[in-house]
Amino acid sequence: MATTDKPTLLVVEDDQPLRSLLNAILTREGYRVLEAADGIRAVRLLAEEEIDGLVLDVRLGPEDGVALARELRLDRPDLPIALMSGDSSTAEAKQNAIGLTELFIEKPFTFDQVRRTVEALLQAS
């Protein structure tokens, strides 16, 4: 766990209002939350900060979130990852993420779904 007594989560989502909403939900639940809008910032934060879990959108604009998760796992094989996906990309994301994660947050989500998924994410670490 990070040096603070609160677990630190990195939320990687290109949609700023959704990223802010996730930050608010998770902060209210007592987590320290860092945000990234793209893979470049996510990689930088993972190098600079002690991250306990990653919540990652499958579609980051032109980037592929599943490919980014696999890249991040090269440096941090123990990093717990939950993927977020909406509409028709969910089934494809789950298929592509075999062996990477079984934790998904389907959009649109409820606060409770986010809370339960993050709890499971951190228990897996």
C-alpha positions in Angstrom: 0.0 0.0 0.0 1.1 3.5 -0.6 2.9 5.4 2.2 -0.3 7.1 3.4 -2.9 4.9 5.2 -5.3 5.4 2.3 -5.0 3.2 -0.8 -4.0 5.2 -3.8 -5.9 4.6 -7.0 -5.1 5.8 -10.5 -8.2 6.5 -12.7 -7.4 6.6 -16.4 -10.3 8.0 -18.4 -10.2 10.4 -21.3 -13.7 11.9 -20.6 -13.0 14.6 -18.0 -16.5 14.8 -16.5 -16.6 11.0 -16.0 -13.0 11.1 -14.6 -14.0 13.8 -12.1 -17.1 11.8 -11.1 -15.0 8.7 -10.4 -12.6 10.8 -8.4 -15.5 12.2 -6.3 -17.0 8.7 -5.7 -13.7 7.1 -4.8 -12.5 10.1 -2.7 -15.7 9.9 -0.7 -15.0 6.3 -0.1 -11.7 7.2 1.5 -9.3 6.5 -1.3 -6.5 8.8 -2.5 -7.2 9.3 -6.2 -4.9 10.3 -9.0 -6.2 11.0 -12.5 -4.8 10.6 -16.0 -6.6 11.4 -19.3 -4.3 9.3 -21.4 -1.7 6.5 -21.4 1.3 8.8 -21.4 0.2 10.5 -18.1 -0.7 7.1 -16.6 2.7 5.7 -17.3 4.3 8.9 -15.8 2.2 8.7 -12.6 2.9 5.0 -12.2 6.6 5.8 -12.3 6.3 8.7 -9.9 3.7 7.5 -7.4 3.0 4.4 -5.4 -0.2 3.2 -6.9 -2.3 0.4 -5.2 -4.8 -0.1 -8.0 -5.7 1.0 -11.5 -9.2 1.8 -12.9 -8.7 2.1 -16.7 -11.1 2.9 -19.5 -10.9 0.5 -22.5 -11.3 3.2 -25.0 -9.0 6.2 -24.3 -9.7 8.3 -27.4 -7.3 6.7 -30.0 -5.6 4.5 -27.4 -6.4 0.9 -26.6 -6.9 0.6 -22.8 -6.4 -3.2 -22.8 -3.0 -2.8 -24.7 -2.0 -0.1 -22.2 -2.9 -2.4 -19.3 -0.7 -5.1 -20.8 2.2 -2.6 -21.2 1.8 -1.4 -17.6 1.8 -5.0 -16.3 5.3 -5.4 -17.8 6.7 -3.1 -15.1 4.1 -3.9 -12.4 3.0 -7.5 -12.8 1.2 -7.4 -9.5 -0.7 -4.2 -10.2 -4.5 -4.8 -9.7 -6.4 -3.5 -12.7 -10.1 -3.0 -13.3 -11.3 -2.1 -16.8 -14.2 0.2 -17.6 -16.2 -0.2 -20.7 -19.5 0.9 -22.2 -21.8 -0.2 -25.0 -20.6 -2.9 -27.4 -17.0 -2.7 -26.4 -17.6 -4.6 -23.1 -17.7 -8.1 -24.5 -14.7 -7.5 -26.7 -12.8 -5.9 -23.8 -13.5 -8.9 -21.6 -12.3 -11.3 -24.3 -9.2 -9.3 -24.9 -8.4 -9.0 -21.2 -8.4 -12.8 -20.4 -5.5 -13.4 -18.1 -5.2 -9.6 -17.4 -8.2 -8.9 -15.2 -11.7 -10.2 -14.4 -12.8 -6.9 -12.9 -15.0 -4.7 -15.1 -17.0 -1.6 -14.5 -19.7 -1.4 -17.1 -20.8 2.1 -18.2 -23.2 3.5 -17.3 -22.3 2.5 -13.7 -23.8 3.1 -10.3 -21.8 4.4 -7.3 -22.2 1.0 -5.7 -20.8 -0.9 -8.7 -17.7 1.3 -8.6 -17.3 0.9 -4.8 -17.7 -2.9 -5.0 -15.4 -3.3 -7.9 -12.6 -1.2 -6.3 -13.0 -3.2 -3.0 -12.5 -6.4 -5.0 -9.6 -4.8 -6.9 -7.7 -4.0 -3.7 -8.5 -7.4 -2.1 -6.9 -9.0 -5.1 -3.6 -7.2 -4.4 
